[in-house]
Each structure stands twice: as C-alpha cells, then as structure tokens.
Amino acid sequence: MADASLGEFELVVLLAVLHLIEHDQPVFGSAVLEEIRGRAGRTVARGAVYVTLDRLEGKGLLASRLAGGPASRGGRPRRVYRATARGLATVKSAVASLARMQRGLEAVLGTQT
C-alpha cells in the first residue's frame, strides 16, 4: 500500500495528470488546469495547480523535466510532468479507499454500483 497521504485536490491533480498521459498529451501545468476544468467542472486558480504539482513532486508522486518552449512563449522552457510508480500506486490506493467508503451508501448518494 502506498504510504503518501493525499488531499482531495492532490488526488484530482494526479488523476488529471494520468488522464493526459493516457491520451498521449504533454503534461504541462496549463494542461492539468484545463483537464480539471473540463472533467471536474471546477474553477481552479492557476497558482493552486502549480503549488500542488510542486508539492506532489516533493512527495515523490510526480517527476518533472524542462522541455523546450514554443515560439509563442519566446522559446522559454516548460516543465513537463509524469507520474512516478509511487504516484500511481498512491492514486490506486486512494481510489480504492474511496470506493470502499462509498460502498453501502448507494441509496443515500443516489448512485448505482
């Protein structure tokens, strides 16, 4: 079992990273922001995403590298993120824990299994 604890927004950010990776898209902070807005329908501050990405990297759940930037950014490099093996294990553990907690509450939550 993964030992890093995740806050709710950290889990959302990690899930956004995984969605982008799954669809072969580069994982820049701005892409994570748009993924969260699109999938979760949440209004999220850009700074909150970048702070969370840094925190997740500090926990060893993400890794990043600098990549060359586009001409539209004046060639300035951009940070590209990827989930680490520990990050993936932590997401799996958190999602499984939520599923276990939700079990038996279908009538209350109005959901089906």
N, CA, C and O of each residue as an XYZ file, in Angstrom:
452
protein
N       0.847     -1.191      0.000
C       0.000      0.000      0.000
C       0.887      1.247      0.000
O       1.912      1.295      0.679
N       0.479      2.237     -0.762
C       1.245      3.483     -0.840
C       1.150      4.223      0.483
O       0.106      4.205      1.135
N       2.235      4.872      0.881
C       2.249      5.495      2.199
C       2.057      7.006      2.189
O       1.961      7.608      3.258
N       1.999      7.633      1.034
C       1.787      9.081      0.985
C       0.298      9.372      1.099
O      -0.513      8.790      0.379
N      -0.057     10.275      2.010
C      -1.470     10.628      2.100
C      -1.754     11.737      1.107
O      -0.901     12.582      0.836
N      -2.965     11.724      0.568
C      -3.354     12.700     -0.438
C      -4.543     13.503      0.041
O      -5.487     12.962      0.615
N      -4.484     14.798     -0.202
C      -5.660     15.620     -0.015
C      -6.547     15.463     -1.244
O      -6.119     14.922     -2.264
N      -7.773     15.936     -1.141
C      -8.731     15.793     -2.243
C      -8.225     16.468     -3.512
O      -8.312     15.877     -4.589
N      -7.703     17.681     -3.419
C      -7.230     18.373     -4.614
C      -5.979     17.717     -5.178
O      -5.796     17.687     -6.395
N      -5.120     17.194     -4.321
C      -3.944     16.472     -4.804
C      -4.372     15.263     -5.637
O      -3.787     14.987     -6.684
N      -5.390     14.549     -5.171
C      -5.898     13.402     -5.924
C      -6.452     13.845     -7.268
O      -6.208     13.197     -8.285
N      -7.203     14.952     -7.280
C      -7.752     15.477     -8.536
C      -6.620     15.825     -9.507
O      -6.713     15.513    -10.694
N      -5.574     16.455     -9.028
C      -4.441     16.824     -9.883
C      -3.756     15.572    -10.421
O      -3.449     15.505    -11.611
N      -3.513     14.592     -9.576
C      -2.886     13.355    -10.040
C      -3.756     12.640    -11.072
O      -3.239     12.109    -12.055
N      -5.056     12.624    -10.860
C      -5.953     11.998    -11.835
C      -5.915     12.749    -13.165
O      -5.949     12.125    -14.226
N      -5.847     14.065    -13.121
C      -5.731     14.861    -14.357
C      -4.443     14.521    -15.088
O      -4.447     14.364    -16.309
N      -3.343     14.405    -14.359
C      -2.063     14.024    -14.959
C      -2.203     12.672    -15.652
O      -1.754     12.506    -16.785
N      -2.822     11.711    -14.979
C      -2.983     10.374    -15.562
C      -3.862     10.403    -16.810
O      -3.586      9.690    -17.775
N      -4.916     11.216    -16.804
C      -5.760     11.347    -17.997
C      -4.958     11.888    -19.175
O      -5.081     11.389    -20.294
N      -4.150     12.892    -18.929
C      -3.336     13.467    -20.003
C      -2.336     12.453    -20.541
O      -2.147     12.345    -21.753
N      -1.702     11.717    -19.650
C      -0.740     10.689    -20.067
C      -1.461      9.613    -20.877
O      -0.960      9.169    -21.910
N      -2.625      9.199    -20.412
C      -3.402      8.154    -21.087
C      -3.762      8.557    -22.518
O      -3.887      7.704    -23.397
N      -3.926      9.851    -22.743
C      -4.293     10.349    -24.072
C      -3.086     10.915    -24.830
O      -3.234     11.702    -25.765
N      -1.888     10.494    -24.401
C      -0.631     10.880    -25.072
C      -0.480     12.386    -25.247
O       0.029     12.852    -26.266
N      -0.920     13.132    -24.259
C      -0.775     14.584    -24.304
C       0.340     14.996    -23.345
O       0.510     14.384    -22.291
N       1.103     16.038    -23.710
C       2.147     16.502    -22.790
C       1.503     17.060    -21.520
O       0.464     17.718    -21.565
N       2.135     16.783    -20.415
C       1.568     17.165    -19.119
C       2.267     18.429    -18.618
O       3.236     18.371    -17.861
N       1.746     19.563    -19.064
C       2.187     20.866    -18.578
C       1.189     21.318    -17.522
O       0.062     20.824    -17.483
N       1.586     22.239    -16.677
C       0.672     22.766    -15.663
C      -0.605     23.310    -16.263
O      -1.687     23.091    -15.719
N      -0.497     24.030    -17.397
C      -1.690     24.598    -18.023
C      -2.627     23.512    -18.531
O      -3.845     23.680    -18.490
N      -2.071     22.390    -19.013
C      -2.901     21.277    -19.477
C      -3.621     20.619    -18.306
O      -4.778     20.218    -18.432
N      -2.941     20.507    -17.170
C      -3.572     19.947    -15.963
C      -4.736     20.836    -15.542
O      -5.813     20.342    -15.211
N      -4.519     22.131    -15.556
C      -5.569     23.090    -15.208
C      -6.792     22.902    -16.107
O      -7.917     22.836    -15.612
N      -6.584     22.817    -17.406
C      -7.695     22.658    -18.349
C      -8.381     21.308    -18.184
O      -9.600     21.211    -18.327
N      -7.616     20.274    -17.887
C      -8.190     18.939    -17.674
C      -9.117     18.950    -16.460
O     -10.196     18.358    -16.497
N      -8.707     19.608    -15.406
C      -9.538     19.698    -14.202
C     -10.798     20.504    -14.493
O     -11.897     20.109    -14.103
N     -10.638     21.621    -15.169
C     -11.806     22.445    -15.522
C     -12.788     21.657    -16.380
O     -13.997     21.707    -16.157
N     -12.255     20.923    -17.370
C     -13.112     20.180    -18.286
C     -13.774     18.966    -17.673
O     -14.972     18.752    -17.861
N     -13.020     18.173    -16.947
C     -13.554     16.929    -16.394
C     -14.326     17.132    -15.099
O     -15.384     16.534    -14.903
N     -13.802     17.970    -14.219
C     -14.437     18.149    -12.913
C     -15.395     19.333    -12.896
O     -16.194     19.485    -11.972
N     -15.309     20.166    -13.924
C     -16.172     21.347    -13.960
C     -15.877     22.305    -12.824
O     -16.762     23.020    -12.353
N     -14.639     22.315    -12.391
C     -14.237     23.159    -11.264
C     -13.492     24.390    -11.750
O     -12.701     24.327    -12.691
N     -13.757     25.494    -11.099
C     -12.961     26.694    -11.323
C     -11.761     26.590    -10.391
O     -11.909     26.517     -9.171
N     -10.588     26.584    -10.975
C      -9.367     26.367    -10.201
C      -8.384     27.479    -10.523
O      -8.200     27.842    -11.684
N      -7.763     28.008     -9.501
C      -6.733     29.029     -9.694
C      -5.477     28.377    -10.257
O      -5.062     27.311     -9.802
N      -4.883     29.023    -11.242
C      -3.647     28.527    -11.862
C      -2.581     28.265    -10.795
O      -1.910     27.234    -10.821
N      -2.434     29.192     -9.870
C      -1.425     29.041     -8.820
C      -1.646     27.811     -7.965
O      -0.686     27.171     -7.537
N      -2.906     27.472     -7.711
C      -3.208     26.287     -6.902
C      -2.710     25.027     -7.591
O      -2.216     24.109     -6.935
N      -2.839     24.981     -8.914
C      -2.374     23.812     -9.669
C      -0.858     23.710     -9.574
O      -0.327     22.632     -9.305
N      -0.155     24.819     -9.793
C       1.309     24.773     -9.781
C       1.859     24.466     -8.387
O       2.836     23.728     -8.260
N       1.259     25.009     -7.368
C       1.689     24.705     -5.994
C       1.481     23.227     -5.704
O       2.330     22.586     -5.085
N       0.356     22.689     -6.149
C       0.049     21.275     -5.913
C       0.984     20.373     -6.713
O       1.437     19.351     -6.197
N       1.280     20.728     -7.955
C       2.236     19.947     -8.738
C       3.597     19.910     -8.036
O       4.228     18.855     -7.960
N       4.042     21.041     -7.531
C       5.320     21.096     -6.793
C       5.273     20.217     -5.548
O       6.221     19.488     -5.255
N       4.155     20.294     -4.815
C       4.016     19.505     -3.587
C       4.033     18.008     -3.911
O       4.665     17.226     -3.202
N       3.342     17.612     -4.976
C       3.307     16.200     -5.365
C       4.683     15.723     -5.820
O       5.054     14.572     -5.587
N       5.430     16.597     -6.460
C       6.791     16.242     -6.854
C       7.654     16.081     -5.602
O       8.478     15.170     -5.524
N       7.463     16.960     -4.633
C       8.199     16.858     -3.373
C       7.901     15.577     -2.616
O       8.760     15.064     -1.900
N       6.688     15.057     -2.768
C       6.296     13.798     -2.124
C       6.775     12.576     -2.912
O       6.619     11.442     -2.461
N       7.361     12.815     -4.096
C       7.831     11.712     -4.915
C       6.741     11.056     -5.746
O       6.932      9.951     -6.255
N       5.604     11.721     -5.889
C       4.480     11.146     -6.635
C       4.480     11.581     -8.097
O       3.862     10.938     -8.945
N       5.170     12.663     -8.382
C       5.373     13.160     -9.739
C       6.857     13.433     -9.930
O       7.593     13.652     -8.968
N       7.279     13.416    -11.176
C       8.627     13.845    -11.548
C       8.456     14.817    -12.703
O       7.456     14.762    -13.419
N       9.415     15.699    -12.887
C       9.302     16.655    -13.978
C      10.662     16.881    -14.621
O      11.710     16.549    -14.068
N      10.597     17.460    -15.814
C      11.805     17.859    -16.533
C      11.448     19.106    -17.326
O      10.276     19.375    -17.591
N      12.467     19.857    -17.697
C      12.243     21.030    -18.533
C      12.304     20.617    -19.993
O      13.183     19.863    -20.409
N      11.348     21.129    -20.763
C      11.305     20.868    -22.206
C      11.323     22.200    -22.923
O      10.877     23.211    -22.380
N      11.834     22.206    -24.132
C      11.874     23.430    -24.923
C      10.490     24.020    -25.098
O       9.510     23.303    -25.299
N      10.429     25.319    -25.018
C       9.150     26.003    -25.139
C       8.835     26.414    -26.559
O       9.736     26.536    -27.389
N       7.562     26.628    -26.846
C       7.146     27.041    -28.182
C       7.509     28.507    -28.451
O       7.796     29.273    -27.531
N       7.489     28.867    -29.718
C       7.792     30.251    -30.108
C       6.822     31.227    -29.447
O       7.189     32.359    -29.133
N       5.578     30.780    -29.237
C       4.581     31.657    -28.615
C       4.983     32.039    -27.189
O       4.482     33.024    -26.647
N       5.876     31.270    -26.585
C       6.386     31.583    -25.240
C       7.797     32.158    -25.321
O       8.504     32.219    -24.315
N       8.197     32.570    -26.492
C       9.545     33.112    -26.653
C      10.621     32.065    -26.490
O      11.773     32.389    -26.203
N      10.249     30.795    -26.674
C      11.197     29.701    -26.539
C      11.515     29.321    -25.103
O      12.329     28.431    -24.859
N      10.874     29.996    -24.149
C      11.129     29.672    -22.732
C      10.729     28.222    -22.451
O       9.686     27.762    -22.916
N      11.551     27.510    -21.696
C      11.244     26.105    -21.408
C       9.995     25.960    -20.546
O       9.624     26.856    -19.787
N       9.368     24.813    -20.688
C       8.182     24.471    -19.900
C       8.486     23.211    -19.110
O       9.260     22.361    -19.548
N       7.875     23.100    -17.950
C       8.041     21.918    -17.116
C       7.010     20.879    -17.547
O       5.817     21.169    -17.636
N       7.489     19.661    -17.812
C       6.641     18.536    -18.208
C       6.643     17.529    -17.060
O       7.700     17.166    -16.543
N       5.457     17.085    -16.670
C       5.312     16.189    -15.524
C       4.981     14.772    -15.964
O       4.433     14.547    -17.043
N       5.326     13.827    -15.109
C       4.909     12.437    -15.281
C       4.673     11.854    -13.891
O       5.292     12.268    -12.911
N       3.774     10.895    -13.832
C       3.517     10.208    -12.564
C       4.630      9.194    -12.338
O       5.079      8.535    -13.276
N       5.067      9.073    -11.107
C       6.049      8.054    -10.754
C       5.296      6.770    -10.412
O       4.072      6.776    -10.277
N       6.034      5.675    -10.272
C       5.414      4.409     -9.864
C       4.743      4.580     -8.501
O       3.654      4.058     -8.263
N       5.402      5.309     -7.622
C       4.818      5.563     -6.289
C       3.547      6.405     -6.413
O       2.582      6.181     -5.683
N       3.542      7.369     -7.330
C       2.357      8.196     -7.550
C       1.187      7.371     -8.032
O       0.064      7.544     -7.557
N       1.439      6.467     -8.981
C       0.381      5.609     -9.496
C      -0.154      4.696     -8.392
O      -1.365      4.516     -8.266
N       0.733      4.130     -7.608
C       0.304      3.262     -6.503
C      -0.526      4.044     -5.485
O      -1.501      3.525     -4.941
N      -0.136      5.284     -5.234
C      -0.863      6.112     -4.274
C      -2.257      6.448     -4.791
O      -3.221      6.434     -4.026
N      -2.372      6.749     -6.084
C      -3.690      7.023     -6.672
C      -4.570      5.781     -6.587
O      -5.735      5.872     -6.199
N      -4.025      4.630     -6.943
C      -4.794      3.384     -6.877
C      -5.307      3.145     -5.465
O      -6.467      2.780     -5.275
N      -4.455      3.350     -4.487
C      -4.832      3.148     -3.099
C      -5.919      4.129     -2.666
O      -6.871      3.736     -1.990
N      -5.789      5.395     -3.046
C      -6.773      6.415     -2.663
C      -8.124      6.145     -3.313
O      -9.161      6.274     -2.662
N      -8.122      5.774     -4.586
C      -9.379      5.489     -5.289
C     -10.054      4.258     -4.691
O     -11.272      4.243     -4.512
N      -9.275      3.234     -4.386
C      -9.836      2.023     -3.771
C     -10.424      2.329     -2.401
O     -11.479      1.806     -2.041
N      -9.746      3.172     -1.645
C     -10.246      3.561     -0.324
C     -11.565      4.311     -0.435
O     -12.489      4.063      0.339
N     -11.655      5.223     -1.392
C     -12.916      5.949     -1.602
C     -14.034      4.996     -2.011
O     -15.166      5.126     -1.544
N     -13.720      4.044     -2.880
C     -14.736      3.073     -3.309
C     -15.235      2.251     -2.135
O     -16.432      1.983     -2.027
N     -14.321      1.848     -1.250
C     -14.730      1.082     -0.059
C     -15.619      1.929      0.853
O     -16.601      1.429      1.400
N     -15.284      3.185      1.014
C     -16.077      4.075      1.868
C     -17.462      4.341      1.272
O     -18.432      4.525      2.007
N     -17.549      4.362     -0.054
C     -18.819      4.637     -0.725
C     -19.756      3.431     -0.706
O     -20.976      3.589     -0.724
N     -19.181      2.222     -0.670
C     -19.991      1.008     -0.679
C     -21.025      1.026      0.432
O     -20.709      1.315      1.586
N     -22.256      0.716      0.077
C     -23.344      0.685      1.044
C     -24.092      1.991      1.163
O     -25.100      2.064      1.865
N     -23.614      3.038      0.481
C     -24.259      4.349      0.539
C     -24.973      4.704     -0.763
O     -25.312      5.864     -0.995
N     -25.198      3.702     -1.609
C     -25.811      3.977     -2.907
C     -27.158      4.670     -2.778
O     -27.454      5.593     -3.537
N     -27.976      4.238     -1.829
C     -29.304      4.847     -1.651
C     -29.170      6.298     -1.172
O     -29.909      7.172     -1.624
N     -28.248      6.546     -0.279
C     -28.045      7.888      0.253
C     -27.476      8.819     -0.827
O     -27.891      9.972     -0.945
N     -26.527      8.306     -1.608
C     -25.851      9.118     -2.617
C     -26.588      9.142     -3.958
O     -26.256      9.933     -4.842
N     -27.596      8.265     -4.102
C     -28.339      8.214     -5.357
C     -27.505      7.665     -6.490
O     -27.647      8.100     -7.633
N     -26.629      6.707     -6.188
C     -25.787      6.099     -7.206
C     -26.082      4.608     -7.284
O     -26.717      4.036     -6.398
N     -25.608      3.991     -8.362
C     -25.734      2.553     -8.531
C     -24.355      1.948     -8.620
O     -23.403      2.618     -9.021
N     -24.237      0.689     -8.252
C     -22.944      0.007     -8.372
C     -22.882     -0.791     -9.634
O     -21.869     -1.435     -9.907
